[in-house]
Amino acid sequence: MDTLTAGLIGSHIQKTRLPRALGLLCDEAGIRLQFELIDTDGVAGFDFDATVDDLKIRDWSGVTVTHPHKTNAARYAGESLCPEIARLGASNTLVFGPPLRGHNTDFTGFVSAWHTGMGNTSPGKVALAGAGGVARALAFALADLGATGISIWDIEPGKAQQLADECGHPAQAISPTKANSAVSTADGLINATALGMEHAPGMAFQPDHIGPQSWAFDAVYTPTNTTFLKTCHAAGLECLTGFDLFCHMAIGSFEAYTGIAVDKQSALRKLAALRPED
């Protein structure tokens, strides 16, 4: 039996369901999984490059990367980023090979989740809260899906402008003070901040501005039914969850690690068992 040796680097990752998701997919393919969490929460001076170098020496197959290290992963991969995601400046999956290859299954996962849940509908005008690693993947995915406008804001000065500049049309950076105006005229709302996670309660949108839109997506998947999505659902919006993205991301990560194509519908049915209880 072949063995997939991998792990996850990120902050606040102890409740991740990625090991269980990859385990289900590995079981189906007759592969043994060895998976390790590398939680960087509270680790002063964490050295991303040295950590990944050590994993390669230990003959890992690769490593998945989450907040706040996705831009570090892209920098580490450098010219080894897959061509279709090199423009994103963020990677969430490093496959050691050889050769080294950097993937972004947030990007491919969101495109896949969108088509599964929304068909060929255009995202229209989107209000995007946050400009970090997952927001980078989402902005480029929205552009590829035909969004007519993407208004991006972030509490850290300059991040939204940098993302908008790199993404290009139809993205634009706005001040957080103008977020309510963008939300009120948007077709879709996206939370790409940490707000809504168990360690960061709250939401990035004012509840009284939610209602005229048609859809919403929250990148947070634990809990799945966040306060933001509860508010959107109550207002009649069609909602895509962070768990939807997680499932498609897990499938993409498995395929990147192993080179084995997955029956998506069958895999999604199996992964549904991992949905968190709210």
C-alpha positions as semicolon CSV with decimal commas, in nm:
position;residue;x (nm);y (nm);z (nm)
1;M;0,000;0,000;0,000
2;D;0,129;0,345;-0,093
3;T;0,157;0,610;0,177
4;L;0,071;0,980;0,155
5;T;0,273;1,171;0,416
6;A;0,154;1,527;0,452
7;G;0,034;1,785;0,701
8;L;-0,106;2,131;0,758
9;I;0,077;2,452;0,853
10;G;-0,137;2,731;0,996
11;S;-0,270;2,913;1,299
12;H;-0,568;2,785;1,503
13;I;-0,589;2,456;1,311
14;Q;-0,655;2,202;1,587
15;K;-1,017;2,150;1,478
16;T;-0,943;2,113;1,107
17;R;-1,121;1,832;0,927
18;L;-0,862;1,810;0,650
19;P;-0,693;1,495;0,788
20;R;-1,030;1,319;0,800
21;A;-1,122;1,437;0,450
22;L;-0,793;1,321;0,302
23;G;-0,828;1,000;0,500
24;L;-1,162;0,922;0,338
25;L;-1,021;0,989;-0,008
26;C;-0,708;0,786;0,065
27;D;-0,915;0,492;0,191
28;E;-1,113;0,495;-0,132
29;A;-0,789;0,486;-0,332
30;G;-0,618;0,223;-0,116
31;I;-0,357;0,467;0,018
32;R;-0,230;0,495;0,376
33;L;-0,234;0,851;0,516
34;Q;0,013;0,995;0,764
35;F;-0,084;1,352;0,856
36;E;0,063;1,602;1,104
37;L;-0,059;1,941;1,223
38;I;0,192;2,225;1,257
39;D;0,000;2,492;1,449
40;T;0,184;2,824;1,448
41;D;-0,054;3,004;1,684
42;G;0,157;3,184;1,942
43;V;0,487;3,066;1,791
44;A;0,712;3,370;1,790
45;G;0,941;3,401;1,489
46;F;0,803;3,096;1,309
47;D;1,039;3,015;1,021
48;F;0,823;2,896;0,732
49;D;1,106;2,818;0,491
50;A;1,311;2,620;0,744
51;T;1,002;2,422;0,844
52;V;0,920;2,325;0,486
53;D;1,285;2,243;0,415
54;D;1,275;2,004;0,711
55;L;0,956;1,838;0,586
56;K;1,122;1,774;0,252
57;I;1,421;1,619;0,426
58;R;1,177;1,395;0,616
59;D;1,042;1,269;0,281
60;W;0,695;1,416;0,315
61;S;0,482;1,406;0,000
62;G;0,388;1,771;0,055
63;V;0,214;2,009;0,291
64;T;-0,109;2,208;0,295
65;V;-0,085;2,571;0,407
66;T;-0,351;2,794;0,558
67;H;-0,381;3,133;0,727
68;P;-0,153;3,325;0,764
69;H;0,114;3,152;0,554
70;K;-0,031;3,126;0,201
71;T;0,173;3,412;0,058
72;N;0,483;3,258;0,218
73;A;0,403;2,932;0,041
74;A;0,375;3,110;-0,294
75;R;0,707;3,284;-0,236
76;Y;0,865;2,952;-0,137
77;A;0,740;2,783;-0,454
78;G;0,856;3,072;-0,674
79;E;0,878;2,963;-1,037
80;S;0,742;2,623;-0,934
81;L;0,390;2,761;-0,890
82;C;0,142;2,601;-1,128
83;P;0,110;2,843;-1,423
84;E;-0,264;2,895;-1,381
85;I;-0,223;3,020;-1,024
86;A;0,113;3,201;-1,038
87;R;-0,070;3,535;-1,074
88;L;-0,247;3,486;-0,739
89;G;0,056;3,535;-0,517
90;A;-0,079;3,274;-0,274
91;S;-0,050;2,896;-0,251
92;N;-0,216;2,653;-0,012
93;T;-0,062;2,326;-0,129
94;L;0,305;2,245;-0,181
95;V;0,378;1,911;-0,346
96;F;0,742;1,821;-0,303
97;G;0,780;1,592;-0,602
98;P;1,042;1,623;-0,733
99;P;0,989;1,864;-0,887
100;L;0,839;2,102;-0,629
101;R;0,498;2,231;-0,735
102;G;0,281;2,498;-0,572
103;H;-0,098;2,474;-0,610
104;N;-0,392;2,683;-0,492
105;T;-0,691;2,463;-0,431
106;D;-0,877;2,757;-0,273
107;F;-0,890;2,903;-0,625
108;T;-0,978;2,584;-0,809
109;G;-1,201;2,473;-0,520
110;F;-1,409;2,792;-0,526
111;V;-1,456;2,771;-0,902
112;S;-1,568;2,409;-0,864
113;A;-1,795;2,487;-0,567
114;W;-1,950;2,780;-0,756
115;H;-2,035;2,568;-1,059
116;T;-2,172;2,291;-0,835
117;G;-2,396;2,526;-0,639
118;M;-2,467;2,809;-0,883
119;G;-2,424;2,653;-1,226
120;N;-2,312;2,897;-1,494
121;T;-2,462;3,203;-1,321
122;S;-2,237;3,508;-1,322
123;P;-2,135;3,638;-0,976
124;G;-2,232;3,992;-1,086
125;K;-2,111;4,272;-0,858
126;V;-1,937;4,139;-0,548
127;A;-1,849;4,302;-0,214
128;L;-1,542;4,122;-0,075
129;A;-1,439;4,174;0,289
130;G;-1,073;4,090;0,343
131;A;-0,764;4,089;0,122
132;G;-0,553;3,808;0,269
133;G;-0,451;3,472;0,125
134;V;-0,797;3,323;0,066
135;A;-0,927;3,658;-0,064
136;R;-0,657;3,653;-0,331
137;A;-0,779;3,318;-0,457
138;L;-1,141;3,430;-0,445
139;A;-1,083;3,759;-0,628
140;F;-0,911;3,591;-0,921
141;A;-1,171;3,311;-0,924
142;L;-1,454;3,567;-0,932
143;A;-1,288;3,747;-1,222
144;D;-1,256;3,419;-1,413
145;L;-1,622;3,340;-1,338
146;G;-1,729;3,666;-1,503
147;A;-1,788;3,900;-1,208
148;T;-1,871;4,248;-1,334
149;G;-1,728;4,422;-1,029
150;I;-1,533;4,324;-0,715
151;S;-1,511;4,584;-0,437
152;I;-1,239;4,484;-0,187
153;W;-1,161;4,630;0,153
154;D;-0,937;4,532;0,443
155;I;-0,854;4,678;0,782
156;E;-0,481;4,659;0,702
157;P;-0,393;4,963;0,487
158;G;-0,266;4,886;0,140
159;K;-0,362;4,518;0,120
160;A;-0,687;4,575;-0,069
161;Q;-0,519;4,812;-0,314
162;Q;-0,238;4,566;-0,379
163;L;-0,483;4,284;-0,445
164;A;-0,699;4,500;-0,673
165;D;-0,394;4,616;-0,867
166;E;-0,272;4,261;-0,917
167;C;-0,614;4,120;-1,003
168;G;-0,699;4,405;-1,238
169;H;-1,043;4,464;-1,387
170;P;-1,306;4,414;-1,249
171;A;-1,146;4,448;-0,902
172;Q;-1,123;4,778;-0,716
173;A;-1,004;4,865;-0,366
174;I;-1,228;5,072;-0,143
175;S;-1,193;5,220;0,204
176;P;-1,364;5,029;0,487
177;T;-1,570;5,346;0,537
178;K;-1,726;5,288;0,192
179;A;-1,800;4,920;0,251
180;N;-2,168;4,971;0,336
181;S;-2,228;5,150;0,008
182;A;-2,063;4,868;-0,188
183;V;-2,260;4,607;0,005
184;S;-2,592;4,778;-0,061
185;T;-2,541;4,771;-0,439
186;A;-2,378;4,427;-0,465
187;D;-2,523;4,108;-0,610
188;G;-2,306;3,891;-0,386
189;L;-2,128;3,918;-0,052
190;I;-1,810;3,737;0,053
191;N;-1,648;3,715;0,393
192;A;-1,278;3,639;0,350
193;T;-1,183;3,755;0,699
194;A;-1,138;3,547;1,014
195;L;-1,454;3,697;1,164
196;G;-1,700;3,420;1,237
197;M;-1,441;3,162;1,339
198;E;-1,473;3,020;1,689
199;H;-1,179;3,228;1,812
200;A;-1,300;3,544;1,632
201;P;-1,678;3,586;1,674
202;G;-1,863;3,855;1,483
203;M;-1,917;3,944;1,120
204;A;-1,762;4,177;0,865
205;F;-2,095;4,315;0,737
206;Q;-2,360;4,535;0,894
207;P;-2,679;4,327;0,925
208;D;-2,906;4,612;0,815
209;H;-2,724;4,627;0,478
210;I;-2,790;4,260;0,399
211;G;-3,102;4,182;0,198
212;P;-3,101;4,326;-0,154
213;Q;-2,824;4,089;-0,271
214;S;-2,887;3,748;-0,430
215;W;-2,605;3,532;-0,287
216;A;-2,340;3,511;-0,016
217;F;-2,030;3,307;0,063
218;D;-1,835;3,273;0,387
219;A;-1,482;3,130;0,373
220;V;-1,512;3,028;0,740
221;Y;-1,613;2,663;0,768
222;T;-1,593;2,597;1,143
223;P;-1,865;2,672;1,232
224;T;-2,033;2,629;0,895
225;N;-2,349;2,822;0,973
226;T;-2,182;3,147;1,080
227;T;-2,368;3,450;1,208
228;F;-2,304;3,609;0,867
229;L;-2,460;3,320;0,676
230;K;-2,750;3,293;0,920
231;T;-2,823;3,660;0,855
232;C;-2,794;3,614;0,478
233;H;-3,013;3,304;0,477
234;A;-3,280;3,481;0,682
235;A;-3,272;3,764;0,427
236;G;-3,336;3,519;0,141
237;L;-2,989;3,504;-0,010
238;E;-2,860;3,184;-0,167
239;C;-2,561;3,078;0,041
240;L;-2,239;2,893;-0,035
241;T;-2,057;2,783;0,280
242;G;-1,696;2,753;0,375
243;F;-1,761;2,380;0,409
244;D;-1,860;2,368;0,040
245;L;-1,523;2,523;-0,043
246;F;-1,347;2,291;0,202
247;C;-1,483;1,979;0,030
248;H;-1,379;2,092;-0,316
249;M;-1,044;2,211;-0,179
250;A;-0,982;1,873;-0,014
251;I;-1,056;1,693;-0,341
252;G;-0,818;1,923;-0,528
253;S;-0,548;1,875;-0,265
254;F;-0,579;1,496;-0,281
255;E;-0,553;1,504;-0,659
256;A;-0,249;1,734;-0,639
257;Y;-0,074;1,512;-0,386
258;T;-0,147;1,180;-0,557
259;G;-0,213;1,251;-0,925
260;I;-0,529;1,040;-0,893
261;A;-0,847;1,181;-1,048
262;V;-1,147;1,168;-0,814
263;D;-1,514;1,105;-0,898
264;K;-1,629;1,442;-0,765
265;Q;-1,993;1,361;-0,692
266;S;-1,905;1,039;-0,513
267;A;-1,635;1,215;-0,313
268;L;-1,868;1,501;-0,216
269;R;-2,122;1,251;-0,081
270;K;-1,853;1,090;0,136
271;L;-1,715;1,422;0,258
272;A;-2,063;1,544;0,357
273;A;-2,030;1,326;0,667
274;L;-1,762;1,566;0,796
275;R;-1,988;1,871;0,802
276;P;-1,951;2,041;1,142
277;E;-2,250;2,050;1,373
278;D;-2,362;2,406;1,439
